[in-house]
Amino acid sequence: MAVWQATKVQQLLAENNFQSELVYIKSEGDIDLHTPLYEMGVQGIFTRILDIALLTNKIDIAVHSMKDVPTKLPKGIVQSSVLERASYKDIFVFKESSSMVNGEWSMVNKDPESFERLFTIHHSPFTIATSSVRRKAQWLNRYPHHIIENLRGNVNTRLRKVAESNWHGAIFAAAGLERIGLRPENSIELDWMLPAPAQGAIMVVCRDADDFCLDACQHFNHNPTALCTKIERDFLRILLGGCSTPISALVQIKDDTIIFKGNILSVDGKEKVEVEMTGSGLTCSGFQAGDLGINAANEILKRGGSEIVKGIRHATK
């Protein structure tokens, strides 16, 4: 996935007459594939090594899945571009060979109502895999009797683990599978699950004094995506600031209106506070969004989210 993203940026640079070469760097999050991300206790687990390479002039730009980037960039590094967002949705990939009551499992990818009925009517403890504390919390909030297993590795590794395990299925980001043409037929979109802030978007960063790279990357900056992800990340920053937290946010622009949805859950999924807000007054030149993400976060805190934040901080220490 990281190679696909970097190659996409390389192609966009070439389209604007900028030549580049790829430098392959493995992140800490890709080296340790056993420890759950939320137990590593650090922010920027997928970005820190690239930040160091950038600040030591080993590379000129770095390409990230935007949802993995801490809301506060390191000193000396700035956002230079945000690519147009792909799907923001999470999907459930189920194991086709799973033995289910009355053969219902084989039908859930064709009928969302059947999918919901399968998980709500039957009370057996289905086993679901994900490395995301956000997905885990939302899933347990909806299906509290289920068992969640840790799933790490690149996309191919995770799909293989699903096929070889005794799990009933696993949760993936739709964009990750679709970009490299690996979305299985036995998958279904989780329309009820709010995504991580900036999920489906790609961020390019460079050194703040590098005007050449800043200018080069601005040629393919997608303003609506940059706006939506900024609002989502403002929401995350005010609440906790880390990507490995049960915080979700989605901003969509429809006509002259910005629609915001966000929530925060306890790590075990038992507590949930959510908010919906809208903003208007967009302009073609600047998409004047104001402080919608900040206002939404403050509203969450007033509604009881502050106690959940305390609980998350205690659980992740």
Sequence and secondary structure as in RCSB ss.txt:
>XXXX:A:sequence
MAVWQATKVQQLLAENNFQSELVYIKSEGDIDLHTPLYEMGVQGIFTRILDIALLTNKIDIAVHSMKDVPTKLPK
GIVQSSVLERASYKDIFVFKESSSMVNGEWSMVNKDPESFERLFTIHHSPFTIATSSVRRKAQWLNRYPHHIIEN
LRGNVNTRLRKVAESNWHGAIFAAAGLERIGLRPENSIELDWMLPAPAQGAIMVVCRDADDFCLDACQHFNHNPT
ALCTKIERDFLRILLGGCSTPISALVQIKDDTIIFKGNILSVDGKEKVEVEMTGSGLTCSGFQAGDLGINAANEI
LKRGGSEIVKGIRHATK
>XXXX:A:secstr
 HHHHHHHHHHHHHHTT          HHHH  SS HHHH  S TTTHHHHHHHHTTS SEEEEEGGGS SS  T
TEEEEEE       EEEEE TT   GGGGGGGTTT HHHHHHHHHH  S  EEE S HHHHHHHHHH TT EEE 
  S HHHHHHHHHHSS SEEEEEHHHHHHTT   SSEEE TTS   TTTT EEEEEETT HHHHHHHHTT  HHH
HHHHHHHHHHHHHHT  SSSSEEEEEEEETTEEEEEEEEE TTSS EEEEEEEEE   TTT   TTHHHHHHHHH
IIIIIHHHHHHHHHHT 
